[in-house]
Amino acid sequence: MGLVPSRLAKALIRAGAAAVVAVALCACARTPADPVGGVVRPAVVAPAMPGEMFDATGGPLSMRDFVRRALDVRYVLLGEGHSSACDHAVQAEAIAAIDSAAVAAGRPRPVVGLEMVPRERQDVLDRFNAGELSVEELPTALDWPNVWGHPYALYEPVIRAARERGLPLVALNVPLRLVRAVSTSGLSGLDAGDRALLPDVIIPPREDQRESLREEFERHRMIMNRKGATDDALERFMTSQSLWDSAMAGAAVEAYRAWSRPVVVVVGSGHVEYGWGLGYRLSVLDPGAKALSVVPWRGVEPVDLAQADVFFYCALTHASRLGFSVELQAGGAAITAVEPDSRAAKAGLAVGDVITAAQGMTVVELWVLHKAAIRASREDDGRLRLDVRRDGASREIIIQLTRSRPGGGSAPEADGPK
């Protein structure tokens, strides 16, 4: 969700292996403590047009040039923030453009690999590929809310692009329950049925990725105030991440060999960046095969050019269960929508407000809102305190996240932050 979907991240936290990503808010991206490549402000700067691209030199890249590069590789890794509608629209456009160019050039047309669908549901995708299921019927047949969790509507442009172009969809991953089990009890805790679903090989992370994962493990352990996390918990977390990436890579290689066609992978950007997750496993399983890595840039911070081969601009956005949507900008999180009668509306949030701080923490990334909600639930009787800038003036807005218990403390509401 990037590293892992948000539902899985919560399971990891409960198991003592704290989530590596900003669970429900970030684009599932990982950044090393020290940038690997040159950190630059690319030639494409916000406000840019959504989907505008630049390459690893920081220079602008046309769709035509992007497609030319995509036709020269075996695997195209299209990174995303799972909750970003803009990211998925760009993915759909890229898939259609790659296929159109392949047809024009007489080259093999791509198949589309999906991180979000476990391989045990490939039979459903086969029915879709055969035209037996419509775009609208597919989520019910897949049991989408349980196999993934992020709204199907966000992914519909990708699915529709594949249907309109006649491109096969391929499931790439293991079931989430399998990764949860590994994060909780390790590989030794799997029963025979689940062991049969494991990839042939689980490729451990490179040492530089291990260091980044270790840092994120510690950061989110502190966010969740989980004390006493053991080395075993960290190793189980590392293994669960390796399982997820190795399964995807193995399935992508199998898809290429089965179809003799390039594979475009729709996947969280955390699995793409720095060549760590999916790219590294592909290099092990399919030596010499070329891959093109593509990730979103949010237009707020400079870019470490070592993250990917190609970047596209989409502002970082998030729709909160409290009834408001935000877009990350320089200076805070700008409110882009407020649902009528929601808790956000009742508290006084309005479109155009900019959240500059939450629970006393400056909003430099959207994960700060997630951390603030956790802190509010645990330390402030469920009161989320937001510092908001409106028309040049600052004010505090308080949103009640939880119900107060008799005698103090708070209890999470059923529809509160998850």
C-alpha positions in Angstrom: 0.0 0.0 0.0 2.5 0.3 -1.0 4.6 -1.8 1.2 1.5 -3.5 2.4 -2.2 -2.6 2.3 -3.5 -0.6 5.2 -5.6 -3.5 6.6 -2.4 -5.7 6.6 -0.4 -2.9 8.3 -2.9 -2.9 11.2 -2.5 -6.6 11.6 1.3 -6.2 11.7 0.9 -3.5 14.4 -1.3 -5.9 16.4 1.4 -8.6 16.0 4.1 -6.3 17.3 5.6 -5.7 13.9 4.7 -2.0 13.5 3.5 -0.8 10.1 6.2 0.5 7.8 4.1 3.0 6.1 1.8 5.8 7.2 -1.0 3.3 7.5 -4.0 5.0 5.9 -2.6 8.3 4.6 0.7 8.1 2.8 1.5 6.8 -0.7 3.2 3.8 0.8 6.6 5.2 -0.1 9.9 4.6 1.6 12.8 6.9 1.8 16.3 6.2 3.2 17.7 8.4 5.9 20.2 9.8 3.4 19.2 10.2 -0.2 20.7 7.6 -2.5 20.9 9.8 -5.6 20.8 13.5 -6.3 18.1 15.4 -4.6 16.7 18.0 -7.0 13.7 20.2 -7.8 12.7 18.7 -11.2 12.0 20.8 -14.2 8.3 19.9 -13.8 7.1 21.8 -10.8 3.7 22.2 -9.1 1.3 23.4 -10.1 1.9 21.0 -12.9 -0.7 19.1 -14.9 -1.7 15.8 -13.3 0.2 13.0 -15.0 3.0 15.3 -16.3 6.2 13.2 -16.3 9.9 13.7 -15.8 12.8 11.3 -15.9 15.7 10.5 -13.6 17.7 13.6 -14.8 14.8 15.8 -13.6 14.0 16.8 -17.2 10.5 16.7 -18.6 9.4 13.5 -20.4 6.6 13.3 -22.9 4.2 10.4 -23.0 5.6 9.5 -26.4 9.1 9.2 -25.0 7.8 7.3 -22.0 6.1 4.8 -24.2 9.3 4.4 -26.3 11.2 3.5 -23.2 8.4 1.2 -22.0 8.5 -0.8 -25.3 12.1 -1.6 -24.7 11.7 -3.5 -21.4 10.1 -6.7 -20.2 8.5 -5.3 -17.0 6.9 -1.9 -16.5 6.4 -1.2 -12.8 3.6 1.4 -12.4 3.8 2.7 -8.8 0.8 4.2 -7.0 -0.5 5.6 -3.8 -3.4 3.2 -3.2 -5.9 6.0 -2.3 -5.0 8.4 -5.1 -7.5 8.6 -7.9 -5.0 10.6 -9.9 -2.4 7.9 -9.7 -4.8 5.3 -11.0 -5.9 7.6 -13.8 -2.3 8.0 -14.9 -1.8 4.2 -14.7 -4.8 3.7 -17.0 -3.5 6.2 -19.5 0.0 4.7 -19.5 -1.4 1.2 -20.0 -3.5 2.3 -23.0 -0.6 4.3 -24.5 1.9 1.4 -24.2 -0.6 -1.0 -25.8 -1.5 1.4 -28.6 2.2 1.9 -29.4 2.8 -1.8 -29.3 0.0 -2.4 -31.8 1.4 0.3 -34.1 4.9 -1.1 -33.9 3.8 -4.7 -34.4 5.3 -5.5 -30.9 3.8 -7.9 -28.3 1.0 -6.3 -26.4 1.2 -6.2 -22.6 -0.6 -8.2 -19.9 -1.5 -6.3 -16.8 -0.4 -7.7 -13.4 -2.3 -6.7 -10.3 -0.7 -6.5 -6.8 -4.1 -6.3 -5.2 -5.5 -9.7 -6.4 -4.2 -13.0 -4.9 -3.3 -15.8 -7.3 -6.0 -18.0 -5.8 -8.5 -15.7 -7.5 -7.0 -16.0 -11.0 -10.0 -18.1 -12.0 -12.1 -15.0 -11.5 -9.8 -12.9 -13.6 -9.9 -15.6 -16.3 -13.6 -15.2 -16.5 -13.2 -11.4 -16.8 -10.6 -11.9 -19.5 -12.9 -14.2 -21.4 -15.7 -11.5 -21.3 -17.9 -13.5 -18.9 -17.7 -10.7 -16.2 -18.2 -7.0 -16.7 -16.1 -4.3 -15.1 -19.0 -3.7 -12.8 -19.4 -7.3 -11.9 -15.7 -8.0 -11.2 -15.4 -6.6 -7.6 -18.3 -8.8 -6.4 -16.8 -11.9 -8.0 -13.4 -11.1 -6.5 -14.8 -10.2 -3.1 -12.8 -7.0 -3.5 -13.4 -5.5 -0.1 -11.9 -8.5 1.6 -9.1 -9.3 -0.8 -7.8 -5.7 -0.9 -9.9 -3.1 0.9 -9.2 0.1 -0.9 -12.3 1.2 -2.9 -12.7 -0.5 -6.2 -13.9 2.7 -7.8 -10.3 4.0 -7.5 -9.0 1.1 -9.6 -11.9 1.0 -12.1 -10.0 3.2 -14.6 -7.2 0.6 -14.8 -9.6 -2.3 -15.1 -11.6 -0.5 -17.7 -8.5 0.3 -19.7 -7.6 -3.3 -19.8 -11.1 -4.3 -20.8 -11.3 -1.7 -23.6 -7.9 -2.7 -25.0 -8.5 -6.4 -24.6 -5.5 -6.9 -22.3 -5.5 -9.9 -19.9 -5.4 -9.3 -16.1 -3.1 -11.4 -14.0 -3.2 -11.9 -10.3 0.2 -11.5 -8.7 0.1 -12.0 -5.0 -0.5 -14.3 -2.0 -3.6 -13.9 0.2 -3.4 -11.3 2.9 -4.1 -13.9 5.5 -0.9 -15.6 4.6 1.2 -12.5 5.2 -0.7 -11.8 8.5 0.2 -15.3 9.6 3.8 -14.9 8.8 4.0 -11.5 10.5 2.4 -13.1 13.6 4.1 -16.5 13.9 6.7 -16.7 11.2 6.9 -19.3 8.4 7.0 -22.1 10.9 3.4 -21.2 12.0 1.9 -21.9 8.6 -0.2 -25.0 8.1 0.2 -27.3 5.1 -2.5 -25.6 3.1 -1.0 -22.1 3.5 2.6 -23.5 2.8 1.3 -24.6 -0.6 0.6 -21.0 -1.5 4.1 -19.8 -0.8 6.3 -18.8 -3.8 9.1 -21.2 -4.7 11.6 -18.9 -3.1 11.3 -16.0 -0.7 14.1 -13.6 -1.5 15.4 -11.6 1.5 15.9 -7.8 1.2 19.1 -6.2 0.2 21.1 -4.7 3.1 20.2 -1.1 2.2 16.5 -2.0 2.1 16.9 -3.8 5.5 18.2 -0.6 7.0 15.3 1.4 5.7 12.7 -1.1 6.9 14.4 -1.2 10.3 14.1 2.6 10.6 10.4 2.5 9.6 9.7 -0.4 11.9 11.1 1.7 14.8 9.3 4.9 13.7 5.9 3.3 13.6 6.5 1.3 16.8 7.0 4.6 18.5 3.9 6.1 16.8 1.8 3.2 18.0 3.5 3.3 21.4 4.3 -0.4 21.2 7.0 -1.2 23.7 9.0 -4.3 23.9 9.1 -5.2 20.2 11.5 -8.1 19.8 14.2 -8.9 17.2 11.9 -11.8 16.3 9.1 -9.4 15.5 11.4 -7.3 13.3 12.5 -10.4 11.4 9.0 -11.6 11.0 8.1 -8.2 9.5 11.1 -8.4 7.2 10.0 -11.9 6.1 6.4 -10.8 5.5 7.7 -8.0 3.3 10.0 -10.3 1.4 7.1 -12.8 0.9 4.9 -10.1 -0.6 7.6 -8.8 -3.0 8.9 -12.3 -3.9 5.4 -13.6 -4.7 4.6 -10.6 -7.0 8.0 -11.0 -8.8 7.5 -14.7 -9.3 4.0 -14.3 -10.6 5.2 -11.6 -13.0 7.9 -13.7 -14.4 5.5 -16.6 -14.8 3.1 -14.3 -16.6 5.8 -13.2 -19.0 6.8 -16.8 -19.8 3.2 -18.0 -20.1 2.1 -15.2 -22.5 5.4 -14.3 -24.1 4.3 -10.7 -23.6 5.7 -7.8 -21.5 4.0 -7.3 -18.1 2.8 -4.0 -16.8 2.5 -4.2 -13.0 0.1 -2.1 -11.1 1.6 -1.8 -7.6 2.2 0.4 -4.6 5.1 2.7 -5.1 6.9 1.5 -2.0 7.5 -1.8 -3.9 9.0 0.1 -6.8 11.2 2.8 -5.3 15.0 2.4 -5.3 14.7 -0.9 -7.1 14.4 -2.5 -3.7 11.2 -4.5 -3.6 9.8 -5.8 -6.9 12.7 -4.7 -9.1 15.3 -6.5 -7.0 13.3 -9.7 -6.9 12.7 -9.6 -10.7 16.5 -9.2 -11.2 17.1 -12.4 -9.2 14.3 -14.4 -10.8 14.7 -13.2 -14.4 18.4 -12.2 -14.7 19.2 -9.7 -17.5 15.5 -8.7 -18.0 15.0 -5.0 -18.1 12.4 -3.2 -16.0 11.2 0.4 -16.0 10.2 1.9 -12.7 7.6 4.6 -12.5 6.4 6.4 -9.3 4.4 9.4 -8.4 5.8 12.7 -7.2 3.6 14.9 -5.1 5.0 18.3 -6.0 5.9 19.3 -2.4 9.4 18.2 -1.8 12.5 17.8 -4.0 13.0 14.4 -5.5 15.7 11.8 -4.9 16.4 10.8 -8.5 17.5 7.4 -7.4 14.0 6.5 -6.5 12.9 5.5 -10.0 13.4 5.8 -13.8 10.3 7.9 -14.4 8.2 10.1 -12.2 4.7 11.6 -12.7 3.0 14.4 -10.9 -0.1 13.8 -8.8 -0.8 15.8 -5.7 -0.9 13.6 -2.5 -4.6 13.4 -1.5 -6.6 11.5 1.1 -10.3 11.1 1.9 -10.8 10.8 5.7 -13.5 8.8 7.3 -14.2 11.9 9.4 -15.7 13.4 6.3 -13.1 15.6 4.7 -10.6 15.3 1.8 -7.1 16.9 1.9 -4.3 17.5 -0.6 -0.8 17.9 0.7 0.7 21.3 -0.2 3.6 23.4 0.9 2.6 24.7 4.3 0.1 22.0 5.2 -2.9 19.9 4.2 -5.4 21.8 2.2 -9.1 20.9 2.6 -10.5 20.1 -0.8 -13.9 18.7 0.2 -16.1 18.4 3.3 -19.1 16.0 3.4 -22.3 17.6 4.7 -23.3 16.5 8.2 -20.0 14.8 8.8 -18.0 15.2 12.0 -15.6 17.4 10.1 -18.4 19.7 8.9 -20.0 19.8 12.4 -16.6 20.7 13.9 -16.3 23.7 11.4 -13.8 22.5 8.8 -14.4 24.2 5.4 -13.1 23.9 1.9 -10.0 26.1 1.5 -8.8 25.6 5.1 -5.2 24.5 5.5 -4.3 22.2 8.4 -0.9 23.4 9.5 -0.6 21.3 12.7 -2.4 18.3 14.3 -2.1 17.5 18.0 0.8 20.0 18.1 2.7 18.3 15.3 3.5 20.3 12.1 1.8 18.8 9.0 4.7 18.2 6.7 3.4 14.8 5.5 -0.1 13.3 5.6 1.1 10.5 7.9 1.2 13.3 10.6 -2.6 13.3 10.6 -2.6 9.5 11.2 -0.2 9.9 14.1 -2.2 12.7 15.5 -5.4 10.6 15.5 -3.7 7.8 17.4 -2.3 10.3 19.9 -5.7 12.0 20.3 -7.4 8.6 20.9 -4.9 7.6 23.5 -4.0 10.9 25.3 -6.7 13.5 24.7 -10.0 11.6 25.3 -10.5 11.3 21.5 -10.3 15.0 20.7 -8.3 15.6 17.5 -7.0 19.2 17.7 -6.2 20.8 14.4 -4.5 24.2 13.8 -6.1 25.6 10.7 -5.3 28.6 8.6 -8.3 30.3 7.0 -8.2 33.7 5.2 -4.8 34.4 6.7 -5.9 33.8 10.3 -5.2 30.8 12.5 -7.8 29.0 14.6 -8.2 25.7 16.4 -10.8 23.1 15.3 -11.5 20.1 17.5 -13.0 16.9 16.0 -14.2 14.2 18.4 -12.9 10.9 17.3 -14.2 8.7 20.1 -16.9 8.3 22.6 -15.9 9.1 26.2 -16.1 6.3 28.6 -17.7 6.8 32.0 -15.0 7.7 34.5 -12.6 8.9 31.8 -10.7 7.5 28.9 -12.1 6.9 25.5 -13.5 4.1 23.3 -13.0 4.1 19.6 -16.1 4.6 17.5 -17.0 1.9 15.0 -16.6 4.3 12.1 -13.6 6.2 13.5 -10.0 6.1 12.2 -8.9 2.6 11.4 
